[in-house]
Amino acid sequence: MSELIQVETTGHVATIRLNRPEKLNAVTQAMSDELESIVRELNADPAVRCVVYTGTGRAFSAGSDIATLDRYATAWEFRNRRDYCDALRELRKPVIAAINGFAFGGGLEAALTCDIRIAADTASFAAPEIKLGWVGGGGMSVLLAESLGASNAALMLLTGDPIDAQCALAWGLVSEVVPADALLPRAQELAATIAQRPPIAAESAKADLRAAGNLPREQAIAYEREMQAIAFATADAAEGRAAFAEKRPAVFHGR
């Protein structure tokens, strides 16, 4: 693992931190490849039940490192690359974005790819690609429209101008805004709460949310019913029912 992406695990919570503050945590292809490897490891680790994704310094992430984009010989090669948003989408564990500063371009896409977003009061958000002659390609338009509605998404995409944390909260881009020094503790507190829930049920809930955004309504409901049956058959669900009947806290083991 390089020093540019740091991973720390406490209890059942893993924190992934982009650590390139001098470049506003802009992501290179090598960092994207490394993140893919990290995601595979976290998916395979049953001890990890929730993930926090954040940045070091004054930026969450400024997106792709623009200085490295000319390395692609053709637009087709650029189109076929694997990037960090692809990696984050493959993470099966619940993911909380702790947005500590600038979330611009691909950094905004990465935040939108996470399941829950919490922002520092100093954070700002932008889709500035249009100012450079292109548009986002990591899910920007789809995820913005889902989070903000068509008009607010269009405002961000067509102007490229930033919004602040309070505007992001009012528009539904983030769930909470907290003082900067309280951001990571709050994100890790929330992650620890989620990690206390039965992990199969948590991953099933995440899969249900993905289905809700990708399938027609009746198919999404049918998918949810199947996931409910799978979760209901687990040892954790039996423990949850027993704990309820016995009026005691449940202890879940991911089985």
C-alpha positions, 0 to 999 in steps of 0.5 A, spaced: 500 500 500 502 506 498 502 512 502 497 516 498 491 512 500 491 510 507 487 505 510 486 504 518 481 499 521 478 500 528 473 495 531 469 493 525 470 500 521 475 501 516 477 508 514 480 510 507 483 516 507 486 519 500 493 522 502 495 527 497 494 534 500 499 538 496 494 536 490 488 536 493 487 529 493 487 529 486 487 521 484 492 518 479 490 512 475 495 508 480 491 511 486 485 508 482 488 501 481 490 501 488 483 503 491 480 497 487 485 492 490 483 495 497 476 494 495 477 487 494 480 486 500 475 490 504 469 486 501 473 479 503 474 481 510 468 479 514 471 483 520 469 490 516 462 492 516 462 499 514 467 504 511 469 511 512 472 515 506 475 521 507 481 526 505 487 529 508 488 537 508 483 542 505 480 537 500 476 531 500 478 530 493 479 535 487 477 529 482 482 526 477 489 529 476 488 533 470 495 533 469 496 526 468 490 525 463 494 527 457 497 520 458 491 517 454 493 516 447 486 516 445 479 518 447 477 511 447 483 509 451 480 514 456 473 512 456 475 504 457 480 506 463 478 503 470 477 509 475 476 510 483 468 511 482 468 504 479 472 501 485 467 505 490 461 502 486 464 495 487 464 496 495 459 491 498 459 494 505 456 501 507 460 507 505 460 514 509 463 519 505 466 524 510 467 530 506 472 535 509 473 540 504 473 541 496 469 535 493 470 537 486 469 533 479 470 526 480 471 528 488 464 530 487 462 523 484 466 519 489 462 522 494 455 521 491 457 514 490 458 513 497 451 511 501 451 516 506 454 523 506 456 528 512 460 534 510 464 539 514 461 546 514 468 548 510 466 543 505 464 545 498 462 542 492 462 543 484 462 539 477 467 544 474 468 539 468 464 544 463 469 549 464 475 545 462 471 543 455 468 536 458 463 533 462 463 528 468 463 520 466 463 517 473 456 517 474 455 525 475 449 527 472 445 521 474 447 521 481 446 529 482 439 528 479 437 523 483 440 527 489 438 534 488 433 533 482 433 535 475 433 543 476 439 543 481 443 538 478 442 542 471 445 548 475 451 545 477 452 541 471 451 547 466 455 552 470 460 548 474 460 553 479 461 551 487 456 550 492 457 551 500 455 546 505 449 549 507 446 549 500 448 542 499 444 540 506 438 544 503 438 541 497 439 534 499 446 532 497 449 531 504 445 528 510 449 532 516 453 538 516 458 539 522 464 543 524 470 541 521 473 538 527 467 534 529 467 531 522 471 524 522 469 523 529 461 523 527 462 519 521 466 514 525 461 514 530 455 513 525 459 507 522 460 504 528 453 504 529 452 501 522 457 496 524 453 494 530 447 492 525 447 485 522 452 485 516 448 481 512 442 485 513 446 491 512 449 489 505 442 487 503 439 494 505 445 497 500 443 492 495 436 494 495 437 501 495 441 500 488 436 496 486 431 501 487 435 506 483 436 501 477 430 497 476 422 498 475 418 499 481 415 492 481 422 489 480 425 493 485 420 490 490 420 483 488 428 484 489 427 486 496 422 481 498 428 476 495 433 479 499 428 479 505 428 472 505 435 471 505 436 475 511 431 472 514 434 465 514 440 467 517 443 466 524 443 473 525 436 474 524 434 468 529 438 472 534 435 478 533 428 475 534 430 471 540 433 478 543 427 481 542 423 476 545 428 475 551 428 483 552 436 483 551 441 486 546 442 482 540 449 480 538 450 479 531 456 475 528 455 475 520 452 468 519 
